Amino acid sequence: MGDDANAADHQTPASPPPGRDGVLAAVGPRLREVRRRNGMTLAELAERTGINESTLSRLEGGTRKPTLELLLPLAEVYAVPLDELVGAPRTGDPRIHLRPVTRDGLTYVPLSRPGGVQAHKLLIRPSPAGAEPTLRTHEGFEWLYVLAGRLRLILGERTLVLKSGEAAEFDTHVPHWLGPTTTARSNSSSSSATRVNGPICAPARGLCEDRRMTSREAAPVDHSPSTWQQPCPAPASAERSALIGALADRVLARGTARLLVGIDGFTAAGKTSFGHELAACVAESGRPVFRATLDDFKNPWKDRHLYDRESGEGYYRNAYDYEAAKRLLLDPFRSPEAASCALCSIDPLTQETHAAETTPLTRDAVLIVDGVFAFRPEIDAYWDFRVWLDVDAELSVRRGAVRDRNWAGSDAESIHRDRYLVAERLYLAEVDPLPGMDAIVDNTDFARPRLVEHG
């Protein structure tokens, strides 16, 4: 065994895989092609990324080495994985790399590869006042399912309004149009749908139907207009449904006025999924629910050159815009007089601002917000109910690396270990949020979460 080890130490380093030089040489022209395909000038790209025009020009010309520090902001602006941005060879990964595209007021998130049957998730926002539908025809057959909100479908001379949970299918040779039911003046929230040609989290029907506390019908769950979305998981087990139902009862027991629920935990602890499930369960009681994530309230990426955001401490100190979260979301929700709030400040993927897109509030609404550092002193006083999802630090790194590999590539694990985990440990050391929790949930096993006793 010792001889084998020594031999391995002295082996000749492997040669670069064939074609690597060609891939690297093609990065510059590929970056120029992607920029032009997105209809952006060098000046516009410089403004959005914080990289000066000269550096961008040299990157595209091949005279500047494409480092990770330069490629990451480009990948975020273009909303493509790093591997696709640089044209890296395929590795056999079966996952679909989602690249949102906005066209005619609809944001399309591909759920299938080019060719064959095409599937998309659509995020549909209110139309500008006075906008008229334009009916189109094309080859194929279409199937769609409304995930959240309401969808207007015009099919020939018929106009239909589909609600969350309804589906439709039709021959696309028939003139058709689909879009929002309202205009931007109505302050309506977005809707979303899944569309297959060949609106965000599907409601968890059945998850809590046996736990309704009143005779009221189930209320809707309003989601952020951000394209940074995660689907609602299907019920994983009776144990999980029971635990979430019990927590929903505890939330509702806090009163009939507006309630704010914060969900925190290590990166990739399962906060967003848990928030979606809890929201669906609370909505079954008839209380309107609003879902938001702190990732939609980060400082703009283009300003990152003004501060450190890539180290662990820099991410903890500088990534989030708590003033925007308070002004747009938390203060209005806390104030009984406020009639609306914004569920998103800046879209993390497109970097578009949604601060002016407000959602009407009711007096009995429940807001459920997930995100790391949710109980920092800047916003801790807002919460009526606090949940901590507990997972081991190493499990957090492993889950996060798998989840984010399609945009961070081989650097995913180091980003989670050297940035996010370092930031979390600093947060725990400075804030010590766990003693203030109303519930700590061990979420190591998704199907079998358990409440943890704490003093």
C-alpha positions as CSV (number, residue, x, y, z in Angstrom):
1,M,0.0,0.0,0.0
2,G,2.8,2.4,0.9
3,D,4.6,1.7,-2.4
4,D,1.4,2.4,-4.4
5,A,1.0,5.7,-2.5
6,N,4.5,6.8,-3.2
7,A,4.2,5.9,-6.8
8,A,1.1,8.0,-7.1
9,D,2.9,10.9,-5.6
10,H,5.5,10.8,-8.4
11,Q,3.2,10.2,-11.4
12,T,3.5,12.6,-14.3
13,P,0.7,15.1,-14.1
14,A,-2.1,14.3,-16.5
15,S,-2.3,16.3,-19.8
16,P,-5.1,18.7,-20.3
17,P,-8.2,17.1,-21.8
18,P,-8.2,17.4,-25.6
19,G,-10.0,20.5,-26.7
20,R,-9.5,22.5,-23.6
21,D,-7.4,25.1,-25.3
22,G,-10.1,25.4,-28.0
23,V,-12.8,25.9,-25.4
24,L,-10.8,28.7,-23.7
25,A,-10.0,30.4,-27.0
26,A,-13.7,30.4,-27.8
27,V,-14.8,32.1,-24.6
28,G,-14.3,35.7,-25.9
29,P,-16.3,35.3,-29.1
30,R,-18.9,33.4,-27.1
31,L,-19.3,36.3,-24.6
32,R,-19.6,38.8,-27.4
33,E,-22.3,36.6,-29.1
34,V,-24.3,36.2,-25.8
35,R,-24.1,40.0,-25.2
36,R,-25.4,40.8,-28.7
37,R,-28.1,38.1,-28.5
38,N,-29.3,39.9,-25.3
39,G,-29.3,43.3,-27.2
40,M,-26.9,44.9,-24.8
41,T,-24.1,47.4,-25.5
42,L,-20.7,47.3,-23.7
43,A,-21.8,50.4,-21.8
44,E,-25.0,48.8,-20.6
45,L,-23.3,45.6,-19.6
46,A,-20.7,47.6,-17.7
47,E,-23.4,49.4,-15.8
48,R,-25.2,46.2,-14.8
49,T,-22.1,44.2,-13.9
50,G,-19.8,46.8,-12.4
51,I,-17.0,45.7,-14.8
52,N,-15.5,48.6,-16.8
53,E,-16.0,48.7,-20.6
54,S,-12.3,48.2,-21.3
55,T,-12.1,45.0,-19.3
56,L,-15.3,43.7,-21.0
57,S,-13.9,44.6,-24.5
58,R,-10.6,42.7,-23.7
59,L,-12.6,39.7,-22.4
60,E,-14.6,39.5,-25.6
61,G,-11.4,40.1,-27.7
62,G,-9.6,37.3,-26.0
63,T,-6.8,39.4,-24.5
64,R,-8.1,39.2,-20.9
65,K,-8.2,35.9,-19.0
66,P,-11.8,35.0,-18.1
67,T,-11.5,34.6,-14.4
68,L,-14.3,33.5,-12.1
69,E,-14.5,37.0,-10.6
70,L,-15.4,38.3,-14.0
71,L,-17.6,35.5,-15.3
72,L,-19.9,35.3,-12.2
73,P,-21.5,38.7,-12.7
74,L,-21.8,38.1,-16.4
75,A,-23.6,34.8,-15.7
76,E,-25.9,36.5,-13.3
77,V,-26.8,39.3,-15.7
78,Y,-27.3,36.9,-18.6
79,A,-29.1,34.4,-16.3
80,V,-27.1,31.4,-17.7
81,P,-25.0,28.8,-15.9
82,L,-21.3,29.4,-16.0
83,D,-20.8,26.1,-18.0
84,E,-23.1,27.4,-20.8
85,L,-21.6,30.9,-20.7
86,V,-18.1,29.6,-21.5
87,G,-19.2,26.7,-23.7
88,A,-17.8,24.0,-21.4
89,P,-18.2,20.4,-22.7
90,R,-21.2,18.5,-21.6
91,T,-20.7,16.3,-18.5
92,G,-23.8,14.2,-18.9
93,D,-25.8,16.2,-16.3
94,P,-29.4,15.5,-17.0
95,R,-30.7,18.6,-15.2
96,I,-32.2,21.5,-17.3
97,H,-30.4,24.8,-16.9
98,L,-33.1,27.4,-16.6
99,R,-32.7,30.7,-18.5
100,P,-35.6,33.0,-18.0
101,V,-36.6,35.0,-21.1
102,T,-39.0,38.0,-21.0
103,R,-41.1,38.5,-24.1
104,D,-44.4,40.4,-24.6
105,G,-44.8,40.9,-20.9
106,L,-44.4,37.2,-20.1
107,T,-41.3,35.6,-18.4
108,Y,-40.6,32.2,-19.8
109,V,-38.5,29.7,-17.8
110,P,-37.6,26.7,-19.9
111,L,-38.2,23.3,-18.3
112,S,-37.0,21.2,-21.3
113,R,-34.1,21.2,-23.7
114,P,-34.5,22.6,-27.3
115,G,-36.1,20.2,-29.7
116,G,-39.1,17.8,-29.1
117,V,-41.8,18.7,-26.7
118,Q,-41.2,22.1,-25.1
119,A,-42.2,22.9,-21.5
120,H,-42.0,26.3,-19.8
121,K,-43.0,27.9,-16.6
122,L,-44.6,31.3,-17.3
123,L,-44.6,34.3,-14.9
124,I,-47.4,36.6,-16.0
125,R,-47.5,40.2,-14.7
126,P,-50.3,42.8,-15.1
127,S,-50.5,44.3,-18.6
128,P,-49.9,48.0,-19.2
129,A,-53.1,50.0,-19.2
130,G,-54.7,50.0,-22.6
131,A,-52.7,47.0,-23.9
132,E,-54.7,44.9,-26.4
133,P,-54.2,41.1,-26.8
134,T,-52.7,39.9,-30.1
135,L,-53.9,36.5,-31.1
136,R,-51.4,34.2,-32.8
137,T,-51.3,30.7,-34.4
138,H,-48.5,28.2,-34.9
139,E,-47.8,24.6,-35.3
140,G,-48.4,22.2,-32.4
141,F,-50.7,21.5,-29.5
142,E,-50.6,23.2,-26.2
143,W,-51.3,22.2,-22.6
144,L,-51.2,24.5,-19.6
145,Y,-51.8,24.4,-15.9
146,V,-52.3,27.5,-13.7
147,L,-50.0,27.3,-10.6
148,A,-51.0,30.5,-8.9
149,G,-53.2,33.5,-9.5
150,R,-55.6,33.8,-12.5
151,L,-54.9,33.4,-16.2
152,R,-56.9,34.9,-19.1
153,L,-57.1,32.7,-22.2
154,I,-58.5,33.9,-25.5
155,L,-59.2,31.0,-27.9
156,G,-60.8,32.0,-31.2
157,E,-63.9,34.0,-30.2
158,R,-64.0,32.6,-26.6
159,T,-62.5,34.2,-23.5
160,L,-61.8,32.1,-20.5
161,V,-60.5,32.9,-17.0
162,L,-58.6,30.0,-15.4
163,K,-58.0,29.9,-11.7
164,S,-55.2,28.3,-9.7
165,G,-55.4,24.5,-10.1
166,E,-57.2,24.6,-13.5
167,A,-55.8,23.3,-16.8
168,A,-56.5,23.7,-20.5
169,E,-55.4,22.2,-23.8
170,F,-55.9,23.3,-27.3
171,D,-54.8,23.1,-31.0
172,T,-52.4,26.0,-31.6
173,H,-53.7,26.4,-35.2
174,V,-56.7,28.1,-33.5
175,P,-55.9,31.9,-32.9
176,H,-55.0,32.2,-29.2
177,W,-53.6,34.5,-26.6
178,L,-52.9,34.1,-22.9
179,G,-52.0,36.6,-20.3
180,P,-53.0,38.5,-17.1
181,T,-56.6,39.2,-16.2
182,T,-55.8,42.7,-15.0
183,T,-53.8,45.8,-15.9
184,A,-50.9,47.4,-14.0
185,R,-53.3,50.1,-12.6
186,S,-55.2,47.5,-10.6
187,N,-52.2,46.7,-8.3
188,S,-52.8,43.0,-8.9
189,S,-50.2,40.5,-8.1
190,S,-48.6,38.2,-10.7
191,S,-49.9,34.9,-11.9
192,S,-47.9,31.8,-13.1
193,A,-48.5,28.8,-15.2
194,T,-46.8,25.7,-16.5
195,R,-47.1,25.5,-20.3
196,V,-46.2,22.5,-22.5
197,N,-46.1,22.9,-26.3
198,G,-45.7,19.3,-28.5
199,P,-48.1,30.8,-12.4
200,I,-44.9,29.7,-9.3
201,C,-45.6,27.1,-6.7
202,A,-48.3,24.6,-7.3
203,P,-50.7,24.8,-4.4
204,A,-50.3,21.9,-2.0
205,R,-53.9,20.8,-2.2
206,G,-54.6,18.0,0.3
207,L,-51.7,18.9,2.5
208,C,-53.8,20.5,5.3
209,E,-57.4,20.0,4.2
210,D,-58.3,18.1,7.4
211,R,-56.9,20.9,9.5
212,R,-59.2,23.8,8.5
213,M,-60.0,25.8,11.6
214,T,-63.0,27.6,10.1
215,S,-65.7,27.1,7.6
216,R,-64.1,29.6,5.3
217,E,-62.8,28.5,1.8
218,A,-59.1,28.2,1.3
219,A,-57.5,31.6,0.6
220,P,-54.9,32.3,-2.1
221,V,-51.2,32.4,-1.6
222,D,-49.6,35.5,-3.2
223,H,-46.0,35.1,-4.4
224,S,-43.2,37.4,-5.3
225,P,-43.0,38.5,-8.9
226,S,-39.3,37.5,-8.9
227,T,-38.1,34.9,-11.4
228,W,-36.0,33.3,-8.6
229,Q,-38.6,30.7,-7.7
230,Q,-38.7,27.3,-6.3
231,P,-41.7,24.9,-6.7
232,C,-43.8,23.8,-3.8
233,P,-42.9,20.2,-2.9
234,A,-45.5,17.5,-3.0
235,P,-46.4,16.1,0.5
236,A,-43.5,13.9,1.5
237,S,-45.0,12.0,4.4
238,A,-47.8,12.0,6.9
239,E,-45.3,13.0,9.6
240,R,-44.2,16.1,7.7
241,S,-47.8,17.1,7.0
242,A,-48.7,16.7,10.6
243,L,-45.7,18.8,11.8
244,I,-46.4,21.6,9.4
245,G,-50.1,21.5,10.2
246,A,-49.3,21.8,14.0
247,L,-47.0,24.8,13.3
248,A,-49.8,26.4,11.1
249,D,-52.2,26.1,14.1
250,R,-49.6,27.8,16.4
251,V,-49.2,30.6,13.9
252,L,-52.9,31.2,13.6
253,A,-53.3,31.1,17.3
254,R,-51.3,34.4,17.5
255,G,-54.4,36.3,16.6
256,T,-56.6,37.5,13.8
257,A,-54.7,40.7,12.9
258,R,-51.8,40.6,10.4
259,L,-49.0,38.2,11.3
260,L,-45.4,38.0,10.2
261,V,-43.6,34.7,10.2
262,G,-39.8,34.4,9.7
263,I,-38.0,31.2,8.6
264,D,-34.3,31.0,9.0
265,G,-31.5,28.4,8.9
266,F,-28.3,27.5,7.1
267,T,-28.2,27.8,3.3
268,A,-30.0,24.8,1.7
269,A,-31.6,23.9,5.0
270,G,-35.0,23.8,3.1
271,K,-36.4,27.2,4.2
272,T,-38.1,28.0,0.9
273,S,-39.9,24.6,0.6
274,F,-40.9,24.8,4.2
275,G,-42.2,28.3,3.7
276,H,-44.3,27.2,0.7
277,E,-45.7,24.2,2.7
278,L,-46.6,26.3,5.7
279,A,-48.2,29.0,3.5
280,A,-50.4,26.4,1.8
281,C,-51.4,25.0,5.2
282,V,-52.2,28.5,6.7
283,A,-54.2,29.4,3.6
284,E,-56.4,26.4,4.1
285,S,-57.8,28.1,7.2
286,G,-59.1,30.9,4.9
287,R,-56.4,33.5,5.9
288,P,-54.8,35.2,2.9
289,V,-51.1,34.4,2.8
290,F,-48.2,36.3,1.2
291,R,-44.9,34.6,0.4
292,A,-41.6,36.5,0.2
293,T,-37.9,35.7,0.4
294,L,-35.1,37.9,1.6
295,D,-33.1,37.0,-1.5
296,D,-35.5,39.4,-3.3
297,F,-34.2,42.2,-1.1
298,K,-30.5,42.1,-1.8
299,N,-28.3,45.0,-2.9
300,P,-27.9,45.3,-6.7
301,W,-25.1,43.2,-8.1
302,K,-23.9,46.1,-10.2
303,D,-22.8,47.9,-7.0
304,R,-20.8,45.1,-5.6
305,H,-17.5,46.9,-6.5
306,L,-18.4,49.4,-3.8
307,Y,-18.1,46.8,-1.1
308,D,-17.0,43.3,-0.3
309,R,-19.8,40.8,-1.0
310,E,-17.8,37.7,-2.0
311,S,-16.0,36.8,1.3
312,G,-17.9,35.2,4.1
313,E,-17.9,38.3,6.2
314,G,-18.6,40.5,3.2
315,Y,-21.6,38.5,2.3
316,Y,-23.0,38.6,5.9
317,R,-22.4,42.4,6.2
318,N,-23.2,43.7,2.7
319,A,-25.4,41.3,0.6
320,Y,-28.8,42.3,1.9
321,D,-30.7,45.6,1.7
322,Y,-32.6,45.6,5.0
323,E,-33.8,49.1,4.6
324,A,-35.5,48.1,1.3
325,A,-37.1,45.1,3.1
326,K,-38.4,47.3,5.8
327,R,-39.7,50.1,3.6
328,L,-41.3,48.0,0.9
329,L,-42.5,44.9,2.8
330,L,-42.2,44.7,6.6
331,D,-43.3,48.2,7.6
332,P,-46.4,48.2,5.4
333,F,-47.3,44.7,6.6
334,R,-46.9,45.7,10.2
335,S,-49.0,48.9,9.8
336,P,-52.8,48.3,10.0
337,E,-53.3,51.4,7.9
338,A,-51.2,50.3,4.9
339,A,-53.2,49.0,2.0
340,S,-50.4,47.3,0.0
341,C,-46.8,46.1,0.1
342,A,-44.2,45.0,-2.4
343,L,-43.1,41.4,-2.3
344,C,-39.8,42.0,-4.2
345,S,-37.3,44.8,-4.5
346,I,-34.8,43.5,-7.0
347,D,-35.0,40.2,-9.0
348,P,-31.8,38.2,-8.1
349,L,-31.7,36.7,-11.6
350,T,-32.7,39.5,-14.0
351,Q,-31.7,42.4,-11.6
352,E,-35.0,44.1,-12.6
353,T,-36.6,46.2,-9.9
354,H,-40.1,45.3,-8.8
355,A,-40.4,47.9,-6.0
356,A,-43.3,49.6,-7.7
357,E,-45.3,46.4,-8.1
358,T,-47.5,46.3,-5.0
359,T,-50.0,43.7,-3.7
360,P,-53.2,44.7,-1.9
361,L,-53.3,43.7,1.8
362,T,-56.2,42.5,4.0
363,R,-56.4,43.1,7.7
364,D,-56.0,39.4,8.5
365,A,-53.2,38.6,6.0
366,V,-50.2,36.4,7.0
367,L,-46.8,37.1,5.7
368,I,-44.3,34.2,5.5
369,V,-40.7,35.2,4.7
370,D,-37.7,32.8,4.4
371,G,-34.1,33.7,4.2
372,V,-30.7,33.5,5.9
373,F,-30.0,36.1,8.6
374,A,-33.8,36.7,9.0
375,F,-33.3,37.4,12.7
376,R,-30.5,40.0,12.5
377,P,-31.2,43.0,14.7
378,E,-32.2,45.2,11.7
379,I,-35.4,43.2,11.2
380,D,-35.8,40.8,14.2
381,A,-38.5,42.9,15.9
382,Y,-40.9,42.5,13.1
383,W,-41.6,38.7,13.5
384,D,-44.7,37.4,15.4
385,F,-43.4,33.8,14.9
386,R,-39.9,32.6,14.4
387,V,-38.9,29.2,12.9
388,W,-35.3,27.8,12.6
389,L,-34.6,24.9,10.3
390,D,-31.8,23.0,11.7
391,V,-29.3,21.0,9.6
392,D,-25.7,20.1,10.1
393,A,-23.2,22.5,8.6
394,E,-21.6,19.9,6.3
395,L,-25.0,18.8,5.1
396,S,-25.8,22.4,4.3
397,V,-22.6,22.6,2.2
398,R,-23.3,19.3,0.4
399,R,-27.0,20.2,-0.4
400,G,-26.1,23.7,-1.5
401,A,-23.3,22.5,-3.8
402,V,-25.6,20.1,-5.5
403,R,-28.4,22.7,-5.8
404,D,-26.2,25.5,-7.2
405,R,-23.8,23.4,-9.4
406,N,-25.7,24.4,-12.6
407,W,-24.7,28.1,-12.2
408,A,-21.6,27.9,-10.0
409,G,-20.1,24.8,-11.7
410,S,-17.2,23.1,-9.9
411,D,-16.9,26.1,-7.6
412,A,-20.2,25.5,-6.0
413,E,-18.8,23.6,-2.9
414,S,-16.1,26.2,-2.2
415,I,-18.7,29.0,-2.5
416,H,-20.9,27.4,0.1
417,R,-18.0,26.4,2.4
418,D,-15.9,29.6,2.1
419,R,-18.6,32.2,1.7
420,Y,-22.1,31.1,2.9
421,L,-20.9,28.8,5.8
422,V,-18.4,31.4,7.0
423,A,-21.2,34.0,6.9
424,E,-23.6,31.8,8.9
425,R,-21.1,31.1,11.6
426,L,-20.4,34.8,12.0
427,Y,-24.2,35.3,12.2
428,L,-24.5,32.7,14.9
429,A,-21.6,34.1,16.9
430,E,-22.8,37.7,16.8
431,V,-26.6,37.3,17.0
432,D,-27.2,33.9,18.6
433,P,-30.7,33.7,17.2
434,L,-31.7,30.2,18.4
435,P,-32.8,31.1,22.0
436,G,-35.5,33.4,20.5
437,M,-37.1,30.8,18.3
438,D,-40.8,29.8,18.6
439,A,-39.9,26.5,16.9
440,I,-36.7,24.7,15.9
441,V,-37.2,22.0,13.3
442,D,-34.6,19.4,12.6
443,N,-34.9,19.2,8.7
444,T,-32.1,16.7,8.1
445,D,-34.6,14.1,6.8
446,F,-37.1,15.9,4.6
447,A,-39.7,13.2,5.0
448,R,-39.3,13.0,8.8
449,P,-38.7,16.5,10.3
450,R,-39.0,16.8,14.0
451,L,-39.4,19.6,16.5
452,V,-36.4,20.1,18.7
453,E,-36.8,21.1,22.3
454,H,-34.8,24.1,23.3
455,G,-34.5,26.1,26.5
